[in-house]
Amino acid sequence: MNIPMLLQSPHQHFLKGLLRTPFRRYHFVFHPRPHLSSGIPCAQPLSSPGLHCAKWMLPSNGLPRKLCLQTALEGHTEGLSDKEQRLVDKLYAGLIQGQRACLAEAITLVESTHSRKKELAQVLLQKVLAHHREQEKLNKGKPLAFRVGLSGPPGAGKSTFIEYFGKMLTERGHKLSVLAVDPSSCTSGGSLLGDKTRMTELSRDMKAYIRPSPTRGTLGGVTRTTNEAILLCEGGGYDIILVETVGVGQSEFAVADMVDMFILLLPPAGGDELQGIKRGIVEMADLVAITKSDGDLIVPARRIQAEYVSALKLLRRRSGVWKPKVIRISARSGEGITEMWDKMKEFREVMLVSGELAAKRQKQQKVWMWSLIQENVVEHFRTHPAVREQIPLLEERVLSGGLSPGLAADLLLKAFKSRH
Ligand SMILES: Nc1nc2c(ncn2[C@@H]2O[C@H](COP(=O)(O)OP(=O)(O)OP(=O)(O)O)[C@@H](O)[C@H]2O)c(=O)[nH]1
């Protein structure tokens, strides 16, 4: 689904546009205050923000709103060719039976930039979500999987930790999936994370699935593909999803918005080595683990632990029921790792019982939806014929100081609006 046209009203109060699903087009008017929108949110919430835009759709034929949503969803499946339908059915069946090859193929589908494949991916996701909802109902409404974000600077010991921790979890009967979000893959073509040689034993473990997640060059890309890969892994029966990032960029902020718990791994080094770590990332952590706490490194690890305990006291708490903790671990000696898992389970339990986990997941759905909208709208703006040819010229004039950025933006927006 994409939004090929979007207009802002002269009073800047509402957005109206044309929303195109793969097979139909709809007009919609969306106002920040729902009662002023042409479509109010439908009673049945959609779980995939990829289809959330449909909540505000008002078809030009004036169908009742619930029907309109239904029609849009049906539109997604009705138009599949036999071959496409067979592919979606095969992937879905294989995925929920836990076949890794089908999971891998399904993730490749959601990562595709090909527009038709993206549509097929949405059909598949919708089926997986319906299955997921059923399973969650059977689980008395409790989430089926624990989503954990794991970040740390290069060399912090992430892969050594995941190898040790992952083996421990699979031995305890869990199914673990590791999604490595690699911001470097889009700029350098190289891969810092997700390289299977980093976790040799775990990658041979049939209860673990390791997957690098290319970012398609944008933060929105991280959000879409990683969120959708999480859902597919959950559909495949993985009950612990680890999303790994290198803590030096922006992607961990996106990742923190898609997981239940965010963990920061820090090496026992101070000053310069931790310069790359952004303060904001520490603020997002529910748990900070100082790695390599063994041998000669125990003393510096204790020092860093004490520093972070004090630093965290000064930060604003993000949860009403959980105080971020700082622990020491060693993936070499195994020290602290069982205790770390206990803390993680404690976090999940506390968040679940208090209702904060459910609220957090709901909020994340909204963040996800808006980041998809933003990505699509900006892309549409940039490629719009009235704007595209003017961008290089105006950028040049802004760079040379001949035009203020504000005026340049106004001119582009004006050109964009005038063509609708
Ligand atoms: N002493 C000790 N060394 C460790 C431990 N964990 C990792 N190391 C060492 O630290 C170095 C970096 O470990 P990695 O696990 O590759 O770190 P990483 O964070 O995955 O690094 P990138 O792949 O660069 O992101 C390696 O030489 C490891 O052997 C530990 O628990 N104790």
The ligand as an SDF file (V2000), in Angstrom:
LIG
                    3D

 32 34  0  0  0  0  0  0  0  0999 V2000
   37.8570  -11.6140   28.5470 N   0  0  0  0  0  0  0  0  0  0  0  0
   36.7340  -11.6350   27.8300 C   0  0  0  0  0  0  0  0  0  0  0  0
   36.7830  -11.3110   26.5280 N   0  0  0  0  0  0  0  0  0  0  0  0
   35.6390  -11.3170   25.8190 C   0  0  0  0  0  0  0  0  0  0  0  0
   34.3900  -11.6600   26.4020 C   0  0  0  0  0  0  0  0  0  0  0  0
   33.4290  -11.5590   25.4590 N   0  0  0  0  0  0  0  0  0  0  0  0
   34.0490  -11.1800   24.3290 C   0  0  0  0  0  0  0  0  0  0  0  0
   35.3750  -11.0330   24.5360 N   0  0  0  0  0  0  0  0  0  0  0  0
   36.3850  -10.6360   23.5350 C   0  0  0  0  0  0  0  0  0  0  0  0
   36.0880   -9.3190   23.0660 O   0  0  0  0  0  0  0  0  0  0  0  0
   36.3480   -9.2120   21.6850 C   0  0  0  0  0  0  0  0  0  0  0  0
   35.1000   -8.6990   20.9750 C   0  0  0  0  0  0  0  0  0  0  0  0
   34.0590   -9.6230   21.1500 O   0  0  0  0  0  0  0  0  0  0  0  0
   32.8260   -9.7390   20.1460 P   0  0  0  0  0  0  0  0  0  0  0  0
   31.8780  -10.7020   20.7640 O   0  0  0  0  0  0  0  0  0  0  0  0
   33.3130  -10.0160   18.7700 O   0  0  0  0  0  0  0  0  0  0  0  0
   32.2700   -8.2690   20.2280 O   0  0  0  0  0  0  0  0  0  0  0  0
   31.1150   -7.6070   19.3720 P   0  0  0  0  0  0  0  0  0  0  0  0
   30.4660   -6.6100   20.2570 O   0  0  0  0  0  0  0  0  0  0  0  0
   30.2420   -8.6460   18.7760 O   0  0  0  0  0  0  0  0  0  0  0  0
   31.9430   -6.8900   18.2970 O   0  0  0  0  0  0  0  0  0  0  0  0
   31.5010   -6.4260   16.8350 P   0  0  0  0  0  0  0  0  0  0  0  0
   31.3080   -7.7120   16.0740 O   0  0  0  0  0  0  0  0  0  0  0  0
   32.6830   -5.6240   16.3730 O   0  0  0  0  0  0  0  0  0  0  0  0
   30.2650   -5.6150   16.9950 O   0  0  0  0  0  0  0  0  0  0  0  0
   36.7670  -10.6140   21.2270 C   0  0  0  0  0  0  0  0  0  0  0  0
   38.1660  -10.6610   21.1410 O   0  0  0  0  0  0  0  0  0  0  0  0
   36.2860  -11.5220   22.3190 C   0  0  0  0  0  0  0  0  0  0  0  0
   37.0880  -12.6750   22.4660 O   0  0  0  0  0  0  0  0  0  0  0  0
   34.3830  -12.0190   27.7910 C   0  0  0  0  0  0  0  0  0  0  0  0
   33.3520  -12.3230   28.3920 O   0  0  0  0  0  0  0  0  0  0  0  0
   35.5740  -11.9780   28.4390 N   0  0  0  0  0  0  0  0  0  0  0  0
  1  2  1  0
  2  3  2  0
  2 32  1  0
  3  4  1  0
  4  5  2  0
  4  8  1  0
  5  6  1  0
  5 30  1  0
  6  7  2  0
  7  8  1  0
  8  9  1  0
  9 10  1  0
  9 28  1  0
 10 11  1  0
 11 12  1  0
 11 26  1  0
 12 13  1  0
 13 14  1  0
 14 15  2  0
 14 16  1  0
 14 17  1  0
 17 18  1  0
 18 19  2  0
 18 20  1  0
 18 21  1  0
 21 22  1  0
 22 23  2  0
 22 24  1  0
 22 25  1  0
 26 27  1  0
 26 28  1  0
 28 29  1  0
 30 31  2  0
 30 32  1  0
M  END
$$$$
